[in-house]
Amino acid sequence: VTIREYTPADNDDLFLLMWEEGPDWQSYWAEPGRSQYEAALRGSLAFVAYDGTELCGYVRCRDDDGFGVHILDLLVKPSRRGNALGRALMKAVANHYPGHVVYVHSDVDPYYEKQGFTRAGSIFEVKL
Ligand SMILES: CC(C)(COP(=O)(O)OP(=O)(O)OC[C@H]1O[C@@H](n2cnc3c(N)ncnc32)[C@H](O)[C@@H]1OP(=O)(O)O)[C@@H](O)C(=O)NCCC(=O)NCCS
């Protein structure tokens, strides 16, 4: 499996991977989300993991100009889980930003706890 930087040429594979995740990822793969997410990708740094022509997973992050790099999405294809690909994708982000603090916005706390990561606050949705 090779991990490299995402390019827009990966979009068809990427949206298929998300579509296979079903309703949880629908806000990304179904229009108008898809067009918005393509724009979000252009404004982010993302890495993809390929085994030959098969996309096995990806990670997307944003850099807050020296105040932390935020991993916003991490997805590994179900048939490829449990092989440390999620960890390797996060490592690709950390390697890209040596000396920066990397945060991950979590929907699966037990997974990140198992990785040995330290909790650093939590996220609230602000509705005013
Ligand atoms: C979470 C996810 C990215 C992990 O990818 P992965 O490549 O399987 O992760 P790794 O191989 O690096 O780590 C696997 C380990 O994490 C554990 N793990 C995976 N998902 C877990 C979860 N939801 N809760 C607790 N532990 C979990 C596995 O048991 C495994 O442990 P082991 O090594 O002792 O067997 C993957 O399960 C996924 O894409 N899930 C759906 C999307 C998602 O929830 N993304 C994160 C949202 S922020």
The ligand as an ORCA input file, in Angstrom:
! r2SCAN-3c Opt
* xyz 0 1
  C     -11.475      4.441     12.519
  C     -10.736      3.853     11.303
  C     -10.209      4.989     10.442
  C      -9.603      2.972     11.780
  O      -8.872      2.544     10.638
  P      -7.900      1.254     10.702
  O      -6.995      1.316      9.539
  O      -8.726      0.023     10.872
  O      -7.141      1.585     12.027
  P      -5.777      0.930     12.520
  O      -5.516     -0.337     11.751
  O      -4.780      2.014     12.508
  O      -6.130      0.525     14.008
  C      -6.958     -0.567     14.198
  C      -7.136     -0.752     15.674
  O      -8.064      0.208     16.137
  C      -9.166     -0.431     16.709
  N     -10.385      0.257     16.310
  C     -10.787      0.543     15.059
  N     -11.961      1.170     15.092
  C     -12.291      1.285     16.394
  C     -13.389      1.842     17.076
  N     -14.428      2.393     16.422
  N     -13.381      1.772     18.423
  C     -12.353      1.210     19.096
  N     -11.292      0.668     18.503
  C     -11.267      0.708     17.179
  C      -9.170     -1.835     16.149
  O      -9.746     -2.709     17.064
  C      -7.709     -2.113     15.960
  O      -7.129     -2.563     17.136
  P      -6.044     -3.745     17.096
  O      -4.880     -3.191     16.315
  O      -5.743     -4.011     18.527
  O      -6.722     -4.863     16.400
  C     -11.685      2.955     10.456
  O     -12.279      2.016     11.299
  C     -12.774      3.734      9.721
  O     -12.561      4.215      8.621
  N     -13.974      3.840     10.346
  C     -15.121      4.512      9.716
  C     -14.896      5.992      9.590
  C     -14.547      6.639     10.895
  O     -15.151      6.367     11.933
  N     -13.558      7.499     10.831
  C     -13.092      8.264     11.952
  C     -14.010      9.414     12.174
  S     -13.157     10.775     12.866
*
